Amino acid sequence: MVQTVRKLSAVGPVTTEPISLATARLHLRLDTMGSPPSHPDDTLVEALITASREAAEDYTGLAIGYQTYRLALDQFPDAAIVLGKWPINAITSITYKDTNNATQTVSSSDYFLDNYSRPGEIALQPNKIWPQSGSVANAVIVTFTAGFTDSLSPNLYPLPKSIKQAMLLTIGHLYDHREAASSVQKYELPMGVVSLLTPHRMMMGM
């Protein structure tokens, strides 16, 4: 059977944004005051950091912020499970409802993570097959973590500088154009952002 029904959702918030408040302030040339240093627009800037990361994720399909995801399938595929994100850091679990509607867990020795594929995949070990799941919606649940790991040790997947620069350009654009109307010409994204992000864009065939 082909993996035709898939539902991917994030579980909880991004643990750490890939651009710090201090880095965003420096890019925006905001002077801080006090101890610890702060700026009156800090709350706005933090929101723009999140917005820029979400825009980059939407455009590229990548998991830029480190986050837990849950993929629900109505059945196991014939071969690899396509996760829909990259880079994948770890497979937390693969659970499924068996033909008696009891929850079972696939042994981690039966599969391995293929991060060479984009998006990442879970492939079967030699001479292994996926178990038979019950005929119910969301019978198979895959929980995994994905995202660039600049804030983690070891840093397995550092954020490419071009993605970081695209996010900073987006932050600057949104910060400078907060008004509903302006005499300054507006762009959907700042000039250059698409060029910086396009090489990282995943082509989803699902």
N, C-alpha and C positions, 0 to 999 in steps of 0.2 A: 504494500500500500504506500502511497505517496503522502508526504507530510503536507496536507492541504489546509488543515484548520489549526491555526496557531494564534495565541493571544499572549502578548508580551506586555508586562507592566512592571513599573518600578516599585520596590518595596521600601518605604521610608525615604528620607531625604538624602541628598548627597552628603557624605561625611565631611568633606573639605573641598571648598571651591578651588579650582586650579589657579586662580589669580587672587592674591592676597589684597586686603584693603590697602595696605601700605604701598603695594605695587601700583594699584589703580590710582591712588592719590598722587604718586610720583608722575604717572603718565598724564594726569589731569593738571599737574602743576598746582596742587592745592597745598597751601601752607597750614601746618597744624599748630596747635597751641596746647599748653598744659602738660600734665604728667598723670597718666599715660597720654600720649599725643592724640588729639582728636580734631575733627573739623565739623562745622555745623551741617555739612551735607553728607556725613558718613552713612546715615541710613539710606539715603538715595543711592549713593555709590555702591553700597552692598547689594541693593536691589538690581542695579545695572550690571554688576558682576554676574549675578545669577541669570539675568536676561540675556547677556551676551553668550554665556555658556549654553543656555537652552537653544538660542538661535543657531549656534555652531553645531550643536548636536542634531537639530532638526535638518540642517542642510547636509551634513556629512553622513548621518546615520550612525556615527561613532558614539561610544560611551566616553565622554570627556571627563566628567566628574565621577569619582569612585562611588559606586552604588550597588545595592543588591537588587537583582531582578528575579522575576518569576515568569516562566514560560509555561503556558497551559496548552496541552495537545489533546485532541479527542482520541488519539491512538498513537502507537509507536510507528515511526516510518519504516521503510524497508531497510534503510542503511543509516546514514548519519543524521543526527538531530541538528538542524540549523538553528543557532541561537538568536540570530538577528542583531547582535551587537559585537563590537570589537573595540579594544582588546579585552579578552576574558582573563580573569585572574584566578578563579577557582570555581569548581563545581561543588556546591554545598551538598546537594542531594538530588536524586531522581526517584520520585515516588509514583506509585500508580495504583489504581483500583483493579484488582484481579477479577476473574469471572464470577467470583462469589461476593464482589463488592467490598472486599476487605483491602485495606491499605497495605501495600508492600513497598519495600525499598530495593532498588537495583544495587547490587554489589559494585563498589567502585573498581573492583578488579576486572569487571566485565567491559569497561569502556575507558577511553582516554580523551583528553582535550586536544583538539586540533586548532591551534592558534595561528597556523600558517594560512588557513583559509580566512577570508574576510567576506562576510561575518564569520565568527568562530563557530566551530562545530564540535559535537560530541560523537566520536567514532567508536565502533565496536572493536574490541580486541579480536585477534584471529580465533576462529572457531566458536565465537560467541554470537548469540542472537538475542534480540529484544524479547522479553516475556510477552505472553498474551494478556492484553488488558481487557477489561470489561467494556461493554458497549454503552458507555455513559459519557455525557459531556465532561470535558476537562479530566479525562481519565488519567492523564499523565501530567505530572507537575515537575518541572525542572527549576531548581533554585540555584542561582550562581551570582558571583560578583564580577563586575566589569568596570573598566575605566582606567585612565592614566594614573600612575602611582607616584607622582612627585612627592606626596606627603607621607609615603610609606617606606619602610625599609624591609627588604631590599626594593630599590626602585626599578622594577622589572620593565615598566613601560613609561619612560619619561614623555611628557607632553611635547610634541614637536613645536619648535619655536615659531613656525609659520601659523599654527593654530593659535598660539598665545598672542601673537601680534595681531591676528585678525580679531580676537576678542577685545584687545585693548583699543583697536580702532573703532569697534562697535561701541564700546563704553564711552569713548570720547565723543562720538557722533550723537549718541543718545543724551549725554550730559549737556552738550551744547545746543541741542534742539528739543527742549522740553516743552516749548510753547505749542499750543494747538495750531497756530498759524504764525508764519514768519516770512520776512522778505528774503531770507536765505533759502536757496534752492534745497529741497529735501530729496533724499535718496532712500529707497527701501532698506539698503545697507550701504555703509560708506564705500566709496570707490576704493577698489583694491581688496576688499574683504573676500569677495567671491573668488578672485584669482588666488588668494592665499589658501582658501579652503578647498577649492575644486580638486587638487591633487589627492586629497585625503578622502574624497567622497566614495562611499561604498555603493555599488550597484546591486540592489536587491532584486533577485529574480523570483521572489515569492510574492 
